[in-house]
């Protein structure tokens, strides 16, 4: 099975760090860390299943959306 390279934009990376910070403030660092771990697992799964998720061409051509947790 071919593995594809999955890249996050700088904007996406910054957004994830901001969400981590907010969750750590509202809940605690352990919950924030688990949140990032779940997202990392979901995103890395795209390297083997690049068509996973719902197409969102309205966002960008070829874009897909993955929902992870609540």
PDB file of N, H, CA, C and O in Angstrom:
ATOM      1  N   UNK A   1       0.851  -1.177   0.000  1.00  0.00           N
ATOM      2  CA  UNK A   1       0.000   0.000   0.000  1.00  0.00           C
ATOM      3  C   UNK A   1       0.893   1.235   0.000  1.00  0.00           C
ATOM      4  O   UNK A   1       1.824   1.336   0.798  1.00  0.00           O
ATOM      5  N   UNK A   2       0.607   2.163  -0.889  1.00  0.00           N
ATOM      6  H   UNK A   2      -0.150   2.081  -1.537  1.00  0.00           H
ATOM      7  CA  UNK A   2       1.385   3.384  -1.008  1.00  0.00           C
ATOM      8  C   UNK A   2       1.029   4.358   0.105  1.00  0.00           C
ATOM      9  O   UNK A   2      -0.145   4.559   0.418  1.00  0.00           O
ATOM     10  N   UNK A   3       2.050   4.960   0.698  1.00  0.00           N
ATOM     11  H   UNK A   3       3.004   4.797   0.444  1.00  0.00           H
ATOM     12  CA  UNK A   3       1.826   5.983   1.717  1.00  0.00           C
ATOM     13  C   UNK A   3       1.997   7.358   1.079  1.00  0.00           C
ATOM     14  O   UNK A   3       2.970   7.604   0.367  1.00  0.00           O
ATOM     15  N   UNK A   4       1.051   8.245   1.337  1.00  0.00           N
ATOM     16  H   UNK A   4       0.260   8.045   1.916  1.00  0.00           H
ATOM     17  CA  UNK A   4       1.094   9.609   0.842  1.00  0.00           C
ATOM     18  C   UNK A   4       1.626  10.522   1.935  1.00  0.00           C
ATOM     19  O   UNK A   4       1.548  10.194   3.119  1.00  0.00           O
ATOM     20  N   UNK A   5       2.160  11.654   1.543  1.00  0.00           N
ATOM     21  H   UNK A   5       2.223  11.921   0.581  1.00  0.00           H
ATOM     22  CA  UNK A   5       2.647  12.631   2.510  1.00  0.00           C
ATOM     23  C   UNK A   5       1.492  13.560   2.881  1.00  0.00           C
ATOM     24  O   UNK A   5       0.830  14.118   2.006  1.00  0.00           O
ATOM     25  N   UNK A   6       1.260  13.719   4.159  1.00  0.00           N
ATOM     26  H   UNK A   6       1.798  13.266   4.870  1.00  0.00           H
ATOM     27  CA  UNK A   6       0.202  14.596   4.650  1.00  0.00           C
ATOM     28  C   UNK A   6       0.865  15.825   5.260  1.00  0.00           C
ATOM     29  O   UNK A   6       1.702  15.712   6.155  1.00  0.00           O
ATOM     30  N   UNK A   7       0.485  16.991   4.771  1.00  0.00           N
ATOM     31  H   UNK A   7      -0.195  17.083   4.044  1.00  0.00           H
ATOM     32  CA  UNK A   7       1.065  18.241   5.258  1.00  0.00           C
ATOM     33  C   UNK A   7      -0.020  19.130   5.842  1.00  0.00           C
ATOM     34  O   UNK A   7      -1.125  19.215   5.306  1.00  0.00           O
ATOM     35  N   UNK A   8       0.306  19.790   6.942  1.00  0.00           N
ATOM     36  H   UNK A   8       1.203  19.721   7.377  1.00  0.00           H
ATOM     37  CA  UNK A   8      -0.585  20.789   7.519  1.00  0.00           C
ATOM     38  C   UNK A   8      -0.012  22.161   7.201  1.00  0.00           C
ATOM     39  O   UNK A   8       1.202  22.360   7.248  1.00  0.00           O
ATOM     40  N   UNK A   9      -0.876  23.094   6.882  1.00  0.00           N
ATOM     41  H   UNK A   9      -1.862  22.932   6.844  1.00  0.00           H
ATOM     42  CA  UNK A   9      -0.424  24.455   6.640  1.00  0.00           C
ATOM     43  C   UNK A   9       0.029  25.079   7.967  1.00  0.00           C
ATOM     44  O   UNK A   9      -0.305  24.588   9.046  1.00  0.00           O
ATOM     45  N   UNK A  10       0.786  26.157   7.863  1.00  0.00           N
ATOM     46  H   UNK A  10       1.057  26.555   6.987  1.00  0.00           H
ATOM     47  CA  UNK A  10       1.186  26.886   9.072  1.00  0.00           C
ATOM     48  C   UNK A  10      -0.040  27.371   9.831  1.00  0.00           C
ATOM     49  O   UNK A  10      -0.067  27.366  11.062  1.00  0.00           O
ATOM     50  N   UNK A  11      -1.051  27.789   9.081  1.00  0.00           N
ATOM     51  H   UNK A  11      -1.029  27.793   8.081  1.00  0.00           H
ATOM     52  CA  UNK A  11      -2.285  28.263   9.710  1.00  0.00           C
ATOM     53  C   UNK A  11      -2.968  27.136  10.497  1.00  0.00           C
ATOM     54  O   UNK A  11      -3.472  27.359  11.597  1.00  0.00           O
ATOM     55  N   UNK A  12      -2.980  25.931   9.926  1.00  0.00           N
ATOM     56  H   UNK A  12      -2.571  25.750   9.031  1.00  0.00           H
ATOM     57  CA  UNK A  12      -3.587  24.783  10.610  1.00  0.00           C
ATOM     58  C   UNK A  12      -2.805  24.435  11.873  1.00  0.00           C
ATOM     59  O   UNK A  12      -3.391  24.160  12.920  1.00  0.00           O
ATOM     60  N   UNK A  13      -1.479  24.450  11.766  1.00  0.00           N
ATOM     61  H   UNK A  13      -1.003  24.674  10.916  1.00  0.00           H
ATOM     62  CA  UNK A  13      -0.634  24.160  12.940  1.00  0.00           C
ATOM     63  C   UNK A  13      -0.906  25.174  14.052  1.00  0.00           C
ATOM     64  O   UNK A  13      -1.051  24.804  15.217  1.00  0.00           O
ATOM     65  N   UNK A  14      -0.974  26.450  13.683  1.00  0.00           N
ATOM     66  H   UNK A  14      -0.856  26.750  12.736  1.00  0.00           H
ATOM     67  CA  UNK A  14      -1.222  27.500  14.669  1.00  0.00           C
ATOM     68  C   UNK A  14      -2.597  27.330  15.311  1.00  0.00           C
ATOM     69  O   UNK A  14      -2.749  27.529  16.516  1.00  0.00           O
ATOM     70  N   UNK A  15      -3.592  26.966  14.514  1.00  0.00           N
ATOM     71  H   UNK A  15      -3.468  26.805  13.535  1.00  0.00           H
ATOM     72  CA  UNK A  15      -4.938  26.752  15.035  1.00  0.00           C
ATOM     73  C   UNK A  15      -4.960  25.600  16.031  1.00  0.00           C
ATOM     74  O   UNK A  15      -5.607  25.691  17.074  1.00  0.00           O
ATOM     75  N   UNK A  16      -4.256  24.518  15.714  1.00  0.00           N
ATOM     76  H   UNK A  16      -3.730  24.443  14.867  1.00  0.00           H
ATOM     77  CA  UNK A  16      -4.201  23.377  16.633  1.00  0.00           C
ATOM     78  C   UNK A  16      -3.539  23.758  17.958  1.00  0.00           C
ATOM     79  O   UNK A  16      -3.998  23.353  19.026  1.00  0.00           O
ATOM     80  N   UNK A  17      -2.472  24.530  17.883  1.00  0.00           N
ATOM     81  H   UNK A  17      -2.100  24.859  17.016  1.00  0.00           H
ATOM     82  CA  UNK A  17      -1.810  24.966  19.118  1.00  0.00           C
ATOM     83  C   UNK A  17      -2.725  25.870  19.948  1.00  0.00           C
ATOM     84  O   UNK A  17      -2.750  25.776  21.175  1.00  0.00           O
ATOM     85  N   UNK A  18      -3.470  26.739  19.277  1.00  0.00           N
ATOM     86  H   UNK A  18      -3.449  26.815  18.280  1.00  0.00           H
ATOM     87  CA  UNK A  18      -4.413  27.605  19.979  1.00  0.00           C
ATOM     88  C   UNK A  18      -5.511  26.781  20.645  1.00  0.00           C
ATOM     89  O   UNK A  18      -5.869  27.043  21.793  1.00  0.00           O
ATOM     90  N   UNK A  19      -6.045  25.792  19.937  1.00  0.00           N
ATOM     91  H   UNK A  19      -5.754  25.580  19.005  1.00  0.00           H
ATOM     92  CA  UNK A  19      -7.078  24.932  20.518  1.00  0.00           C
ATOM     93  C   UNK A  19      -6.537  24.155  21.716  1.00  0.00           C
ATOM     94  O   UNK A  19      -7.224  23.996  22.725  1.00  0.00           O
ATOM     95  N   UNK A  20      -5.301  23.675  21.595  1.00  0.00           N
ATOM     96  H   UNK A  20      -4.743  23.805  20.775  1.00  0.00           H
ATOM     97  CA  UNK A  20      -4.659  22.965  22.708  1.00  0.00           C
ATOM     98  C   UNK A  20      -4.574  23.881  23.924  1.00  0.00           C
ATOM     99  O   UNK A  20      -4.909  23.484  25.040  1.00  0.00           O
ATOM    100  N   UNK A  21      -4.125  25.100  23.695  1.00  0.00           N
ATOM    101  H   UNK A  21      -3.853  25.423  22.788  1.00  0.00           H
ATOM    102  CA  UNK A  21      -4.004  26.076  24.780  1.00  0.00           C
ATOM    103  C   UNK A  21      -5.360  26.339  25.438  1.00  0.00           C
ATOM    104  O   UNK A  21      -5.468  26.348  26.664  1.00  0.00           O
ATOM    105  N   UNK A  22      -6.389  26.551  24.620  1.00  0.00           N
ATOM    106  H   UNK A  22      -6.300  26.544  23.624  1.00  0.00           H
ATOM    107  CA  UNK A  22      -7.725  26.833  25.158  1.00  0.00           C
ATOM    108  C   UNK A  22      -8.271  25.664  25.967  1.00  0.00           C
ATOM    109  O   UNK A  22      -8.840  25.858  27.041  1.00  0.00           O
ATOM    110  N   UNK A  23      -8.097  24.453  25.452  1.00  0.00           N
ATOM    111  H   UNK A  23      -7.634  24.296  24.579  1.00  0.00           H
ATOM    112  CA  UNK A  23      -8.585  23.271  26.180  1.00  0.00           C
ATOM    113  C   UNK A  23      -7.834  23.117  27.488  1.00  0.00           C
ATOM    114  O   UNK A  23      -8.439  22.794  28.510  1.00  0.00           O
ATOM    115  N   UNK A  24      -6.525  23.343  27.476  1.00  0.00           N
ATOM    116  H   UNK A  24      -6.034  23.606  26.646  1.00  0.00           H
ATOM    117  CA  UNK A  24      -5.727  23.247  28.698  1.00  0.00           C
ATOM    118  C   UNK A  24      -6.207  24.251  29.735  1.00  0.00           C
ATOM    119  O   UNK A  24      -6.232  23.953  30.930  1.00  0.00           O
ATOM    120  N   UNK A  25      -6.589  25.444  29.278  1.00  0.00           N
ATOM    121  H   UNK A  25      -6.569  25.686  28.308  1.00  0.00           H
ATOM    122  CA  UNK A  25      -7.093  26.463  30.210  1.00  0.00           C
ATOM    123  C   UNK A  25      -8.469  26.100  30.763  1.00  0.00           C
ATOM    124  O   UNK A  25      -8.721  26.255  31.958  1.00  0.00           O
ATOM    125  N   UNK A  26      -9.353  25.620  29.898  1.00  0.00           N
ATOM    126  H   UNK A  26      -9.148  25.495  28.928  1.00  0.00           H
ATOM    127  CA  UNK A  26     -10.724  25.329  30.317  1.00  0.00           C
ATOM    128  C   UNK A  26     -10.861  24.011  31.068  1.00  0.00           C
ATOM    129  O   UNK A  26     -11.700  23.883  31.959  1.00  0.00           O
ATOM    130  N   UNK A  27     -10.041  23.040  30.709  1.00  0.00           N
ATOM    131  H   UNK A  27      -9.359  23.144  29.985  1.00  0.00           H
ATOM    132  CA  UNK A  27     -10.118  21.717  31.345  1.00  0.00           C
ATOM    133  C   UNK A  27      -8.790  21.462  32.061  1.00  0.00           C
ATOM    134  O   UNK A  27      -8.596  21.885  33.201  1.00  0.00           O
ATOM    135  N   UNK A  28      -7.892  20.772  31.382  1.00  0.00           N
ATOM    136  H   UNK A  28      -8.050  20.428  30.457  1.00  0.00           H
ATOM    137  CA  UNK A  28      -6.543  20.571  31.919  1.00  0.00           C
ATOM    138  C   UNK A  28      -5.614  20.098  30.802  1.00  0.00           C
ATOM    139  O   UNK A  28      -6.067  19.766  29.707  1.00  0.00           O
ATOM    140  N   UNK A  29      -4.341  20.071  31.081  1.00  0.00           N
ATOM    141  H   UNK A  29      -3.972  20.340  31.971  1.00  0.00           H
ATOM    142  CA  UNK A  29      -3.333  19.755  30.070  1.00  0.00           C
ATOM    143  C   UNK A  29      -3.467  18.317  29.570  1.00  0.00           C
ATOM    144  O   UNK A  29      -3.199  18.053  28.398  1.00  0.00           O
ATOM    145  N   UNK A  30      -3.870  17.392  30.425  1.00  0.00           N
ATOM    146  H   UNK A  30      -4.088  17.607  31.377  1.00  0.00           H
ATOM    147  CA  UNK A  30      -4.017  15.995  30.013  1.00  0.00           C
ATOM    148  C   UNK A  30      -5.098  15.865  28.944  1.00  0.00           C
ATOM    149  O   UNK A  30      -4.903  15.174  27.943  1.00  0.00           O
ATOM    150  N   UNK A  31      -6.220  16.516  29.148  1.00  0.00           N
ATOM    151  H   UNK A  31      -6.379  17.077  29.961  1.00  0.00           H
ATOM    152  CA  UNK A  31      -7.302  16.472  28.166  1.00  0.00           C
ATOM    153  C   UNK A  31      -6.865  17.142  26.868  1.00  0.00           C
ATOM    154  O   UNK A  31      -7.167  16.648  25.782  1.00  0.00           O
ATOM    155  N   UNK A  32      -6.156  18.264  26.974  1.00  0.00           N
ATOM    156  H   UNK A  32      -5.911  18.666  27.856  1.00  0.00           H
ATOM    157  CA  UNK A  32      -5.657  18.952  25.785  1.00  0.00           C
ATOM    158  C   UNK A  32      -4.685  18.069  25.011  1.00  0.00           C
ATOM    159  O   UNK A  32      -4.730  18.022  23.782  1.00  0.00           O
ATOM    160  N   UNK A  33      -3.809  17.371  25.725  1.00  0.00           N
ATOM    161  H   UNK A  33      -3.773  17.408  26.724  1.00  0.00           H
ATOM    162  CA  UNK A  33      -2.856  16.462  25.065  1.00  0.00           C
ATOM    163  C   UNK A  33      -3.576  15.319  24.356  1.00  0.00           C
ATOM    164  O   UNK A  33      -3.212  14.951  23.239  1.00  0.00           O
ATOM    165  N   UNK A  34      -4.595  14.760  25.002  1.00  0.00           N
ATOM    166  H   UNK A  34      -4.891  15.059  25.909  1.00  0.00           H
ATOM    167  CA  UNK A  34      -5.375  13.684  24.375  1.00  0.00           C
ATOM    168  C   UNK A  34      -6.062  14.166  23.106  1.00  0.00           C
ATOM    169  O   UNK A  34      -6.131  13.442  22.113  1.00  0.00           O
ATOM    170  N   UNK A  35      -6.566  15.386  23.146  1.00  0.00           N
ATOM    171  H   UNK A  35      -6.511  15.974  23.953  1.00  0.00           H
ATOM    172  CA  UNK A  35      -7.196  15.994  21.982  1.00  0.00           C
ATOM    173  C   UNK A  35      -6.219  16.021  20.801  1.00  0.00           C
ATOM    174  O   UNK A  35      -6.556  15.597  19.696  1.00  0.00           O
ATOM    175  N   UNK A  36      -5.013  16.520  21.049  1.00  0.00           N
ATOM    176  H   UNK A  36      -4.739  16.864  21.947  1.00  0.00           H
ATOM    177  CA  UNK A  36      -4.019  16.583  19.974  1.00  0.00           C
ATOM    178  C   UNK A  36      -3.607  15.193  19.500  1.00  0.00           C
ATOM    179  O   UNK A  36      -3.394  14.985  18.305  1.00  0.00           O
ATOM    180  N   UNK A  37      -3.496  14.251  20.411  1.00  0.00           N
ATOM    181  H   UNK A  37      -3.669  14.420  21.382  1.00  0.00           H
ATOM    182  CA  UNK A  37      -3.144  12.875  20.030  1.00  0.00           C
ATOM    183  C   UNK A  37      -4.202  12.276  19.103  1.00  0.00           C
ATOM    184  O   UNK A  37      -3.862  11.641  18.105  1.00  0.00           O
ATOM    185  N   UNK A  38      -5.480  12.473  19.427  1.00  0.00           N
ATOM    186  H   UNK A  38      -5.756  12.988  20.239  1.00  0.00           H
ATOM    187  CA  UNK A  38      -6.559  11.949  18.582  1.00  0.00           C
ATOM    188  C   UNK A  38      -6.526  12.588  17.193  1.00  0.00           C
ATOM    189  O   UNK A  38      -6.703  11.909  16.182  1.00  0.00           O
ATOM    190  N   UNK A  39      -6.300  13.896  17.161  1.00  0.00           N
ATOM    191  H   UNK A  39      -6.156  14.447  17.983  1.00  0.00           H
ATOM    192  CA  UNK A  39      -6.238  14.578  15.870  1.00  0.00           C
ATOM    193  C   UNK A  39      -5.027  14.115  15.057  1.00  0.00           C
ATOM    194  O   UNK A  39      -5.130  13.922  13.845  1.00  0.00           O
ATOM    195  N   UNK A  40      -3.896  13.938  15.713  1.00  0.00           N
ATOM    196  H   UNK A  40      -3.813  14.094  16.697  1.00  0.00           H
ATOM    197  CA  UNK A  40      -2.699  13.460  15.018  1.00  0.00           C
ATOM    198  C   UNK A  40      -2.940  12.082  14.415  1.00  0.00           C
ATOM    199  O   UNK A  40      -2.517  11.819  13.289  1.00  0.00           O
ATOM    200  N   UNK A  41      -3.604  11.212  15.139  1.00  0.00           N
ATOM    201  H   UNK A  41      -3.947  11.426  16.053  1.00  0.00           H
ATOM    202  CA  UNK A  41      -3.924   9.880  14.631  1.00  0.00           C
ATOM    203  C   UNK A  41      -4.847   9.961  13.417  1.00  0.00           C
ATOM    204  O   UNK A  41      -4.634   9.277  12.416  1.00  0.00           O
ATOM    205  N   UNK A  42      -5.861  10.792  13.516  1.00  0.00           N
ATOM    206  H   UNK A  42      -6.034  11.348  14.329  1.00  0.00           H
ATOM    207  CA  UNK A  42      -6.803  10.945  12.396  1.00  0.00           C
ATOM    208  C   UNK A  42      -6.111  11.517  11.169  1.00  0.00           C
ATOM    209  O   UNK A  42      -6.315  11.030  10.056  1.00  0.00           O
ATOM    210  N   UNK A  43      -5.304  12.532  11.360  1.00  0.00           N
ATOM    211  H   UNK A  43      -5.138  12.927  12.264  1.00  0.00           H
ATOM    212  CA  UNK A  43      -4.604  13.157  10.231  1.00  0.00           C
ATOM    213  C   UNK A  43      -3.598  12.196   9.618  1.00  0.00           C
ATOM    214  O   UNK A  43      -3.495  12.108   8.395  1.00  0.00           O
ATOM    215  N   UNK A  44      -2.860  11.480  10.443  1.00  0.00           N
ATOM    216  H   UNK A  44      -2.943  11.551  11.437  1.00  0.00           H
ATOM    217  CA  UNK A  44      -1.857  10.553   9.900  1.00  0.00           C
ATOM    218  C   UNK A  44      -2.511   9.404   9.143  1.00  0.00           C
ATOM    219  O   UNK A  44      -1.884   8.816   8.262  1.00  0.00           O
ATOM    220  N   UNK A  45      -3.758   9.072   9.470  1.00  0.00           N
ATOM    221  H   UNK A  45      -4.268   9.549  10.186  1.00  0.00           H
ATOM    222  CA  UNK A  45      -4.463   8.013   8.740  1.00  0.00           C
ATOM    223  C   UNK A  45      -4.679   8.393   7.281  1.00  0.00           C
ATOM    224  O   UNK A  45      -4.876   7.525   6.430  1.00  0.00           O
ATOM    225  N   UNK A  46      -4.641   9.682   6.998  1.00  0.00           N
ATOM    226  H   UNK A  46      -4.480  10.386   7.689  1.00  0.00           H
ATOM    227  CA  UNK A  46      -4.807  10.142   5.620  1.00  0.00           C
ATOM    228  C   UNK A  46      -3.650   9.714   4.724  1.00  0.00           C
ATOM    229  O   UNK A  46      -3.798   9.680   3.502  1.00  0.00           O
ATOM    230  N   UNK A  47      -2.507   9.390   5.310  1.00  0.00           N
ATOM    231  H   UNK A  47      -2.386   9.418   6.302  1.00  0.00           H
ATOM    232  CA  UNK A  47      -1.371   8.960   4.485  1.00  0.00           C
ATOM    233  C   UNK A  47      -1.668   7.629   3.795  1.00  0.00           C
ATOM    234  O   UNK A  47      -1.114   7.348   2.733  1.00  0.00           O
ATOM    235  N   UNK A  48      -2.529   6.815   4.383  1.00  0.00           N
ATOM    236  H   UNK A  48      -2.979   7.043   5.246  1.00  0.00           H
ATOM    237  CA  UNK A  48      -2.899   5.531   3.774  1.00  0.00           C
ATOM    238  C   UNK A  48      -4.314   5.528   3.203  1.00  0.00           C
ATOM    239  O   UNK A  48      -4.643   4.719   2.336  1.00  0.00           O
ATOM    240  N   UNK A  49      -5.139   6.433   3.694  1.00  0.00           N
ATOM    241  H   UNK A  49      -4.872   7.091   4.398  1.00  0.00           H
ATOM    242  CA  UNK A  49      -6.520   6.532   3.222  1.00  0.00           C
ATOM    243  C   UNK A  49      -6.817   7.982   2.853  1.00  0.00           C
ATOM    244  O   UNK A  49      -7.591   8.642   3.546  1.00  0.00           O
ATOM    245  N   UNK A  50      -6.217   8.492   1.772  1.00  0.00           N
ATOM    246  H   UNK A  50      -5.588   7.956   1.209  1.00  0.00           H
ATOM    247  CA  UNK A  50      -6.329   9.919   1.445  1.00  0.00           C
ATOM    248  C   UNK A  50      -7.741  10.373   1.066  1.00  0.00           C
ATOM    249  O   UNK A  50      -8.019  11.572   1.063  1.00  0.00           O
ATOM    250  N   UNK A  51      -8.612   9.458   0.754  1.00  0.00           N
ATOM    251  H   UNK A  51      -8.387   8.484   0.756  1.00  0.00           H
ATOM    252  CA  UNK A  51      -9.977   9.845   0.401  1.00  0.00           C
ATOM    253  C   UNK A  51     -10.939   9.673   1.567  1.00  0.00           C
ATOM    254  O   UNK A  51     -12.157   9.697   1.386  1.00  0.00           O
ATOM    255  N   UNK A  52     -10.391   9.500   2.755  1.00  0.00           N
ATOM    256  H   UNK A  52      -9.403   9.480   2.902  1.00  0.00           H
ATOM    257  CA  UNK A  52     -11.189   9.401   3.972  1.00  0.00           C
ATOM    258  C   UNK A  52     -11.823  10.764   4.246  1.00  0.00           C
ATOM    259  O   UNK A  52     -11.206  11.800   3.998  1.00  0.00           O
ATOM    260  N   UNK A  53     -13.021  10.762   4.743  1.00  0.00           N
ATOM    261  H   UNK A  53     -13.522   9.920   4.944  1.00  0.00           H
ATOM    262  CA  UNK A  53     -13.689  12.014   5.080  1.00  0.00           C
ATOM    263  C   UNK A  53     -14.669  12.435   4.000  1.00  0.00           C
ATOM    264  O   UNK A  53     -14.778  11.805   2.948  1.00  0.00           O
ATOM    265  N   UNK A  54     -15.363  13.494   4.282  1.00  0.00           N
ATOM    266  H   UNK A  54     -15.274  14.006   5.136  1.00  0.00           H
ATOM    267  CA  UNK A  54     -16.406  14.010   3.404  1.00  0.00           C
ATOM    268  C   UNK A  54     -15.805  15.086   2.491  1.00  0.00           C
ATOM    269  O   UNK A  54     -15.149  16.008   2.976  1.00  0.00           O
ATOM    270  N   UNK A  55     -16.023  14.976   1.171  1.00  0.00           N
ATOM    271  H   UNK A  55     -16.555  14.227   0.777  1.00  0.00           H
ATOM    272  CA  UNK A  55     -15.503  16.013   0.262  1.00  0.00           C
ATOM    273  C   UNK A  55     -16.067  17.392   0.601  1.00  0.00           C
ATOM    274  O   UNK A  55     -17.252  17.526   0.907  1.00  0.00           O
ATOM    275  N   UNK A  56     -15.216  18.409   0.546  1.00  0.00           N
ATOM    276  H   UNK A  56     -14.254  18.301   0.298  1.00  0.00           H
ATOM    277  CA  UNK A  56     -15.633  19.796   0.808  1.00  0.00           C
ATOM    278  C   UNK A  56     -15.036  20.727  -0.245  1.00  0.00           C
ATOM    279  O   UNK A  56     -14.262  21.630   0.071  1.00  0.00           O
ATOM    280  N   UNK A  57     -15.409  20.489  -1.494  1.00  0.00           N
ATOM    281  H   UNK A  57     -16.038  19.755  -1.750  1.00  0.00           H
ATOM    282  CA  UNK A  57     -14.891  21.314  -2.581  1.00  0.00           C
ATOM    283  C   UNK A  57     -15.292  22.778  -2.427  1.00  0.00           C
ATOM    284  O   UNK A  57     -14.674  23.652  -3.035  1.00  0.00           O
ATOM    285  N   UNK A  58     -16.311  23.058  -1.628  1.00  0.00           N
ATOM    286  H   UNK A  58     -16.814  22.348  -1.134  1.00  0.00           H
ATOM    287  CA  UNK A  58     -16.696  24.456  -1.392  1.00  0.00           C
ATOM    288  C   UNK A  58     -15.628  25.200  -0.586  1.00  0.00           C
ATOM    289  O   UNK A  58     -15.556  26.429  -0.629  1.00  0.00           O
ATOM    290  N   UNK A  59     -14.808  24.458   0.140  1.00  0.00           N
ATOM    291  H   UNK A  59     -14.867  23.460   0.175  1.00  0.00           H
ATOM    292  CA  UNK A  59     -13.710  25.047   0.907  1.00  0.00           C
ATOM    293  C   UNK A  59     -12.494  25.217   0.001  1.00  0.00           C
ATOM    294  O   UNK A  59     -11.910  26.297  -0.082  1.00  0.00           O
ATOM    295  N   UNK A  60     -12.127  24.132  -0.674  1.00  0.00           N
ATOM    296  H   UNK A  60     -12.602  23.254  -0.607  1.00  0.00           H
ATOM    297  CA  UNK A  60     -11.008  24.131  -1.628  1.00  0.00           C
ATOM    298  C   UNK A  60     -11.144  22.871  -2.469  1.00  0.00           C
ATOM    299  O   UNK A  60     -11.601  21.836  -1.984  1.00  0.00           O
ATOM    300  N   UNK A  61     -10.754  22.964  -3.709  1.00  0.00           N
ATOM    301  H   UNK A  61     -10.383  23.805  -4.103  1.00  0.00           H
ATOM    302  CA  UNK A  61     -10.851  21.821  -4.607  1.00  0.00           C
ATOM    303  C   UNK A  61     -10.061  20.646  -4.040  1.00  0.00           C
ATOM    304  O   UNK A  61      -8.860  20.761  -3.791  1.00  0.00           O
ATOM    305  N   UNK A  62     -10.736  19.517  -3.837  1.00  0.00           N
ATOM    306  H   UNK A  62     -11.711  19.424  -4.040  1.00  0.00           H
ATOM    307  CA  UNK A  62     -10.090  18.329  -3.314  1.00  0.00           C
ATOM    308  C   UNK A  62     -10.035  18.256  -1.795  1.00  0.00           C
ATOM    309  O   UNK A  62      -9.551  17.268  -1.243  1.00  0.00           O
ATOM    310  N   UNK A  63     -10.530  19.296  -1.107  1.00  0.00           N
ATOM    311  H   UNK A  63     -10.923  20.098  -1.556  1.00  0.00           H
ATOM    312  CA  UNK A  63     -10.507  19.315   0.370  1.00  0.00           C
ATOM    313  C   UNK A  63     -11.509  18.305   0.915  1.00  0.00           C
ATOM    314  O   UNK A  63     -12.532  18.019   0.293  1.00  0.00           O
ATOM    315  N   UNK A  64     -11.191  17.777   2.082  1.00  0.00           N
ATOM    316  H   UNK A  64     -10.360  18.009   2.588  1.00  0.00           H
ATOM    317  CA  UNK A  64     -12.084  16.854   2.767  1.00  0.00           C
ATOM    318  C   UNK A  64     -12.142  17.259   4.224  1.00  0.00           C
ATOM    319  O   UNK A  64     -11.227  17.908   4.732  1.00  0.00           O
ATOM    320  N   UNK A  65     -13.218  16.876   4.899  1.00  0.00           N
ATOM    321  H   UNK A  65     -13.961  16.349   4.487  1.00  0.00           H
ATOM    322  CA  UNK A  65     -13.372  17.195   6.305  1.00  0.00           C
ATOM    323  C   UNK A  65     -13.440  15.897   7.104  1.00  0.00           C
ATOM    324  O   UNK A  65     -14.160  14.966   6.742  1.00  0.00           O
ATOM    325  N   UNK A  66     -12.688  15.855   8.182  1.00  0.00           N
ATOM    326  H   UNK A  66     -12.104  16.611   8.475  1.00  0.00           H
ATOM    327  CA  UNK A  66     -12.716  14.717   9.104  1.00  0.00           C
ATOM    328  C   UNK A  66     -13.287  15.221  10.426  1.00  0.00           C
ATOM    329  O   UNK A  66     -12.898  16.285  10.909  1.00  0.00           O
ATOM    330  N   UNK A  67     -14.182  14.478  10.994  1.00  0.00           N
ATOM    331  H   UNK A  67     -14.497  13.614  10.602  1.00  0.00           H
ATOM    332  CA  UNK A  67     -14.745  14.834  12.295  1.00  0.00           C
ATOM    333  C   UNK A  67     -14.171  13.871  13.312  1.00  0.00           C
ATOM    334  O   UNK A  67     -14.268  12.653  13.165  1.00  0.00           O
ATOM    335  N   UNK A  68     -13.570  14.440  14.352  1.00  0.00           N
ATOM    336  H   UNK A  68     -13.492  15.430  14.472  1.00  0.00           H
ATOM    337  CA  UNK A  68     -12.954  13.632  15.399  1.00  0.00           C
ATOM    338  C   UNK A  68     -13.529  14.044  16.739  1.00  0.00           C
ATOM    339  O   UNK A  68     -13.278  15.150  17.217  1.00  0.00           O
ATOM    340  N   UNK A  69     -14.289  13.168  17.338  1.00  0.00           N
ATOM    341  H   UNK A  69     -14.493  12.269  16.950  1.00  0.00           H
ATOM    342  CA  UNK A  69     -14.860  13.454  18.656  1.00  0.00           C
ATOM    343  C   UNK A  69     -15.948  14.519  18.598  1.00  0.00           C
ATOM    344  O   UNK A  69     -16.564  14.756  17.559  1.00  0.00           O
ATOM    345  N   UNK A  70     -16.165  15.154  19.750  1.00  0.00           N
ATOM    346  H   UNK A  70     -15.664  14.961  20.594  1.00  0.00           H
ATOM    347  CA  UNK A  70     -17.213  16.185  19.852  1.00  0.00           C
ATOM    348  C   UNK A  70     -16.736  17.517  19.327  1.00  0.00           C
ATOM    349  O   UNK A  70     -17.489  18.490  19.338  1.00  0.00           O
TER     350      UNK A  70
END
